Amino acid sequence: MGFRKRFSKRIVCLLVVICLMIGMVPGVAAATPPENPPHFIDITGHWAYDAIDFMFQRDLMQGTSTTTFAPNLAFSRAMAVTILYRIAGEPAAPFEAVFSDVAPERWYSEAVIWAHNNEVVQGVGGGRFAPATNITRQEMATILHRFADAQGYDVTVTSYATLDFPDANLINDWAETAMGWAVYNGLMVGTDAGTLTPRSNATRAEAATILMRFLEQITYQPEPDPPTAEDFELTISVEETTLPQGEDFIVHVELKNNSGQDLEIATYFLFAPHIPGEHWIFDRIWPPWPTFVLFESGSTISRTIHLNWYYELSPGVYELTIGSMFYVGWEQPTDPENEPIPWEAPSTAQRINIVSNVIVLTVTNPAPIRTITATEGRTMMQDGNPYVLIDVRTEDEFRTRRIPGAILLPGTVLADRIAAVAPDRNSRIILYCQSGRRSAAAATLLAELGYLNIYDMGGIADWPYETVSG
């Protein structure tokens, strides 16, 4: 069924204007609804009794006197469009001479102009609107259908049950879609005689019934409360909680929207890691404008964070959290190129700050020496990260055959010259010799000197790839 959009106007406004539509005469009662069913002598046993009671009990509709309701009385086209205009919030509608029979400053003038400009009504022909003319059932279905469509309701119809009524041929071409929609959604179910009577005037009883069904099928909700941090769930997890110094902690982040609302959020940095007492290894520079993201209710935004991009952690124990900050209620500018830079959040925007669960991380002293194969060494040399390749053999061996890019540092001078070649003790150093014995000794020496990333590749005798000489 259709009608699943939330109304943005308050329910009270809607109920008052519907009362005016059906009542035909001023009839908005006191705010407190009556406690007892109406005692109208002219609706006892009436087919629309439940609908009339529904409208009366909700203070939407009164009788034409204290004892009568006049269920068969019709109402005008002017009153119908006035109600829809008020439901829409009475937007500004300066008078235009659209219809020859709608004069300015009449109680329905703005409503008629608004309805015409929004294609809710089109007039009766000849440049006339006929405001005092009673509205027919097919006209009522048509303006309700157009209004529902203009307000964004789903007016899709998958089958037209109007064909099942014997007087369906009396529906004018311009009303076929609307009547089919009204029947499909159960707003009109026909008369006791099994007919639709599309050209008959809609009575107060019929209006009460149709609008009761219309109201029952629309889920009215008050304006939702602004979301708070409690409406979101921010959780983090890591693949490993203990790693040697220099290894990268991979953090998985998930932010879930539990607010029950589809939100457009504006964010500069959606996720930011925080470790007490530690500072990022770079200065965070705020971009001049935010990124706008549609964050649907129940959905999750996921990210993967490499902690090494933010921190250089020494051996120790750390508490990690991820913070999330974004704005709601910041509408994306229609002309961003002319927006002053830097953009500033409007006063109506609400900033949301969320902090994740805490994860304890342990950084251990690294195992500085790793034994690798020739294939692993070659992969390291091709991964784009800096490295130092050291040949610890003699000069004669080096000139006879060596790996391209290698630096000659025989074991006898390694301790004295390594600082000039690799001043940073976190440098990746790949060692090799002829058979593997001298590279192992060199690796031990570098570890004693405080180097943390030593890779012993063994002997060049096991290197199956390109070599050079000379």
Secondary structure, DSSP 4 states (H G I P E B T S, - for coil): ----SPP-S-HHHHHHHHHHHHHSS-----SSPPSS----TT-TT-TTHHHHHHHHHTTS---SSSS---TT-B-BHHHHHHHHHHHTT---------STT--TTSTTHHHHHHHHHTTS---SBTTB--TTSBPBHHHHHHHHHHHHHHTT-----S--GGGGSTTGGGS-GGGHHHHHHHHHTTS----TTS---TTSBPBHHHHHHHHHHHHHHS---PPPPPP-GGGEEEEEEES-SEEETTPPPEEEEEEEE-SSS-EEEEES-SEEEE-TT---SS-----SSPEEEEE-TT-EEEEEEEGGGT--PPSEEEEEEEEEEEEES-PPPS-GGGS-SS----TT-EEEEEE---EEEEEEPP--EEE--HHHHHHHHHSSS--EEEE-S-HHHHHHSB-TT-EE--TTTHHHHHHHH--STTSEEEEEESSSHHHHHHHHHHHHTT--EEEEEEEGGG--S--B--
